[in-house]
Structures are given as C-alpha cells and as structure tokens.
Amino acid sequence: MKIPRIVMLFIAMAVLSSSFAHAAGDADKGKALFNDPKFAGALNGKSCNSCHPDGRGLESAGGKTEFRIMGKTLKSLEEAVNLCIESAIKGKALDPSSEQMKDIVAYIKSLQFQK
C-alpha cells in the first residue's frame, strides 16, 4: 500500500511542477522570440537582439519593479517589453498573460544569472 501512495505523490509533484513551469514561461522559447525579427508582428526586420545583443543591458531588468524608458515610467517588465515591441521593432503589443509574454519575460529574467 505504501508504494502506490509514493507513486501518486511523485505524479502529483510532477504535474504541479510542470504546471508551474508552464505558468512561469520557458526561457528557451523566450530566447528564440528575442532573436526573431518577426516576433510580435515586427515590421522593420529588427528583433529585440538588434538593440540588446545577447541580452546586453537587460541583466538587471528581471529584478526590477519599475522602469524608465524613453521618458516613460513603466510599472512592470511586461509593460517595458511592450513599449520596446511597439517603438523599437514596430510590432504589436502582447497580452501580458500570453504565453509569448511569459516566455520572453522568463528569458529576460534568466539573463541576471549569465554574468
């Protein structure tokens, strides 16, 4: 009887950790989006990497709660990403709860560990 309980516990933990990872975003997918010149419907052939080669300049962005960009104060990383999408790559802002936003945010947050 103890073995099935242990198996059920491991299955439950696997499901929960998988759900959490999905909710948090996938940094590898985010890196692909970061380098994609068609990300968010970009119209000028640029990607996030065009202005931030290999994520340079974003190493501390994942830990911030407020951003000053182009004279604007933004209250989240998602707002900052959308401002860059709209102004720098001429794309369409993402829904803050979309998978693409979660993935790109996960990638940006991963940059703080790559110093």
C-alpha positions in Angstrom: 0.0 0.0 0.0 2.9 2.4 0.7 4.3 2.1 -2.8 1.2 3.4 -4.6 1.0 6.4 -2.3 4.6 7.3 -3.0 3.9 6.9 -6.7 0.8 9.1 -6.5 2.9 11.7 -4.6 5.6 11.8 -7.3 2.9 12.0 -10.0 1.2 14.9 -8.2 4.6 16.7 -7.8 5.4 16.2 -11.4 2.1 17.6 -12.5 2.4 20.6 -10.2 5.9 21.4 -11.2 5.0 21.1 -14.9 2.1 23.4 -14.4 4.3 25.9 -12.5 7.0 25.8 -15.2 4.4 26.4 -17.9 2.9 29.4 -15.9 6.3 30.9 -15.4 7.3 30.7 -19.1 10.1 29.0 -21.0 13.4 30.9 -21.2 14.5 28.9 -24.3 11.3 29.8 -26.2 11.8 33.4 -25.0 15.3 33.5 -26.3 14.0 32.3 -29.7 11.4 35.1 -29.7 14.1 37.6 -28.6 16.0 36.8 -31.7 13.1 36.5 -34.1 12.7 39.6 -36.5 9.1 38.6 -36.9 8.3 38.5 -33.2 5.0 40.3 -32.3 4.5 41.1 -35.9 7.6 43.3 -36.1 7.6 45.3 -39.3 11.1 46.7 -39.6 13.2 43.5 -39.7 14.6 44.1 -36.2 14.5 41.8 -33.2 15.0 42.5 -29.5 18.5 41.3 -30.1 19.1 44.2 -32.5 19.2 46.6 -29.6 20.3 44.2 -26.9 22.8 41.8 -28.4 22.9 38.6 -26.4 20.6 40.4 -23.9 23.2 43.1 -23.0 21.8 45.9 -20.9 19.0 43.7 -19.6 20.9 41.8 -16.9 19.2 43.6 -14.1 15.8 44.0 -15.8 14.4 40.8 -14.4 14.6 42.0 -10.8 13.2 45.5 -11.4 9.6 46.6 -10.5 9.8 50.0 -12.2 11.4 51.1 -15.5 12.2 54.5 -17.0 12.4 54.1 -20.8 12.1 56.9 -23.3 10.9 59.3 -20.7 8.1 57.0 -19.5 7.7 55.2 -16.2 6.6 51.7 -16.5 5.4 49.5 -13.6 6.3 46.1 -14.9 8.7 44.2 -17.1 5.7 43.3 -19.3 5.0 47.0 -19.9 8.6 47.6 -20.7 8.7 44.7 -23.2 5.5 46.0 -24.9 7.0 49.5 -25.1 10.0 48.1 -26.9 7.9 45.9 -29.1 5.8 48.9 -30.3 8.5 51.5 -30.5 11.7 49.7 -31.4 10.6 46.7 -33.6 7.3 48.3 -34.7 5.3 45.2 -33.6 2.0 44.8 -31.8 1.9 44.8 -28.0 1.4 41.4 -26.4 -1.3 40.4 -23.9 0.7 40.4 -20.6 -0.7 37.0 -19.7 0.1 35.4 -23.1 2.5 32.5 -23.5 4.8 34.6 -25.6 5.0 37.3 -23.0 5.6 34.7 -20.3 8.4 33.2 -22.4 10.2 36.4 -23.2 10.0 37.6 -19.6 11.4 34.2 -18.5 14.3 34.7 -20.9 15.0 38.3 -19.7 14.9 37.1 -16.1 17.4 34.4 -16.9 19.9 37.0 -18.1 20.6 38.0 -14.5 22.2 34.6 -13.9 24.5 34.8 -17.0 27.0 37.3 -15.8 
